[in-house]
């Protein structure tokens, strides 16, 4: 397999189109088609199912894509390690996963400033994602570390984690729903409390449900719960006046004037997670320095 064949295959797989792949690679469409046809002839199997204007991966194509994706990641990591040998200071990029609804500036600004001063060769990249995608992304090496809300007791055995900080929590509601100008948790009791529950939560007992119930019981409120699929969908429900949503201080929607945030007076932990037994010295350095930043001034 030549570099040209590999690049054409990856581009067609990404864009599901020969013409769009050609545009992305700045080559002609016949050149892309020829590379794919030659590759399929060498492998003696079709990699794409051509259905009119749609181009879909076959099972063989899916296997090849998975292999090449992992190959590219490992190749990039190897290049970074080799280049770092020529630097007297640590060098490379670390990818950080975090909640898609968070305002990442709450932690990224401080981290970026710290590394820019003390480790200018290290670049930090942040990617927002749904919480259920944190551990799979770590396993697939799509991110190197994850900064995640909540307890880490249910993490897979191959994932290691540590506590970083305790965040304030509260209830996000529409401005109209909160009643008085100041708003209070008691004023929300007439409406449903929105919580996120996964199938695992329902089998093992929902952490969200337990936490919210505990907070509301202290206020003398017996809550009516409504389940939403995710925090983003819950925020949409809040904007439609369907209830209030339990969130933390880093949630981006708090700064939206259409919402009101009523603090609960309770906190919940934020954890740092990564794959155990990593031999990457750069990753270990970033983990240690991230702990220092949070331990210092947060």
C-alpha positions, 0 to 999 in steps of 0.5 A, a space after each residue: 500500500 502506497 502513501 497515496 493509496 492510504 491517503 485516498 482511502 482515508 479521505 474517501 472513508 471520511 467524506 463518503 465521496 470520491 469527488 469530496 475526497 479529491 477536493 480535500 486532497 487537491 487531486 483529480 477524482 480520476 486519481 482518487 478512483 485509480 488509487 482505490 481501484 489499485 488498492 482493492 485489486 492488491 487486496 483482492 476485495 472491495 473496500 467501498 460499496 458504491 451506491 449511486 452518489 453514496 460511497 459506504 465502507 464494506 466490512 473489509 473497509 471498516 477493518 482497514 480504516 480501524 487499522 489505519 486510524 490506529 496506525 496514524 495515531 501510533 505514527 504521530 506519537 512515535 514522531 513526537 517521541 523522536 522529536 522530543 529527543 532533540 529538545 532539552 525541555 518536554 515537547 509534544 501535544 496532550 489531548 484533554 477530554 471534558 464535558 461538552 456543556 462545560 465552559 472549558 475556560 474555567 480550567 483551560 486558561 489556567 492550565 495553558 498559562 502554567 504550561 506556557 510558562 514552565 513547559 513551552 514545548 507542550 501544547 494542550 488541546 481540549 475536546 468536548 464530549 458526552 460523559 459516556 464517551 470519556 472512557 471509550 475515548 481514553 481506551 481508543 487513545 482519542 484523548 490522553 486525559 479526561 477532566 470529568 465531573 462526578 465520582 470516579 467509583 464506577 470507572 473501568 479497571 484499566 482507568 486510573 483517576 484522582 480527585 482534582 477539585 470540588 465544584 459548586 452545584 445548583 439548579 438551572 432553570 428558565 428565568 420565568 420558572 424561578 419565580 421571584 427575582 432572586 429565585 430559590 430552590 423552594 420555588 422550583 418544587 412545583 415543577 419537575 427536576 430533570 436528571 440524566 440517567 443511563 441504562 447503567 444508572 437505572 440498573 445500579 441506582 442513579 447517582 444524579 437521582 440520589 444526589 438531587 434527592 438528598 439536596 431537596 430533602 434538606 429543603 423539605 421538597 419531595 421531588 418529581 423527576 423527569 429523565 432526559 437523555 443528556 445534559 445538552 438535551 436537558 438544557 433544551 428542556 429547561 429553555 422550554 420550561 419543562 423543569 430545572 436541571 441539576 448542574 455544576 458551576 462550570 456549565 456554560 449555560 449558567 452565563 446565558 441570560 435566558 436561564 437562572 442558576 440557583 446554587 444548591 449549597 452542595 459540592 461535587 467532585 471533579 476528577 482527572 482520569 487516564 489509562 493505567 500503566 502508561 509509559 509515556 513520560 510526557 503524559 505523566 508530566 502533564 498529569 502531575 503538573 495538572 494536579 499541582 495547578 488544581 492544588 494550588 489556586 483553585 
